[in-house]
Amino acid sequence: MNTKKTLFTTAALGAAYLLRNKDARDKVMNGIQSFASQVRAKKNS
């Protein structure tokens, strides 16, 4: 459980760092949207 918390914290800090820059923010959002659409496609098939 502690490992999951550490991993999540690291990811959150990395995302917060990336979101300061508009170009990086756009890349992150595009990546999240494409990942979400892949998950939805797998769920529906």
C-alpha positions in Angstrom: 0.0 0.0 0.0 2.8 2.4 0.8 4.4 1.8 -2.6 1.1 2.8 -4.3 0.9 6.0 -2.2 4.6 6.9 -3.1 4.0 6.2 -6.8 0.8 8.3 -6.8 2.6 11.2 -4.9 5.5 11.1 -7.4 3.1 11.2 -10.4 1.1 14.1 -8.8 4.2 16.1 -8.2 5.5 15.5 -11.8 2.1 16.5 -13.2 2.1 19.7 -11.1 5.5 20.5 -12.4 4.5 19.9 -16.0 1.3 21.8 -15.8 3.2 25.1 -15.2 4.2 25.2 -18.9 1.3 25.6 -21.5 2.9 23.3 -24.1 3.6 20.6 -21.6 0.1 21.0 -20.2 -1.4 20.5 -23.7 0.7 17.4 -24.2 -0.3 15.9 -20.8 -4.0 16.6 -21.5 -3.8 15.0 -25.0 -2.1 12.0 -23.5 -4.7 11.6 -20.8 -7.5 12.0 -23.3 -6.0 9.3 -25.6 -5.5 7.0 -22.7 -9.0 7.5 -21.5 -10.4 6.8 -25.0 -8.4 3.6 -25.2 -9.7 2.4 -21.8 -13.3 3.2 -23.0 -12.7 1.3 -26.2 -11.5 -1.8 -24.4 -14.3 -1.6 -21.9 -16.9 -1.5 -24.7 -15.5 -4.3 -26.7 
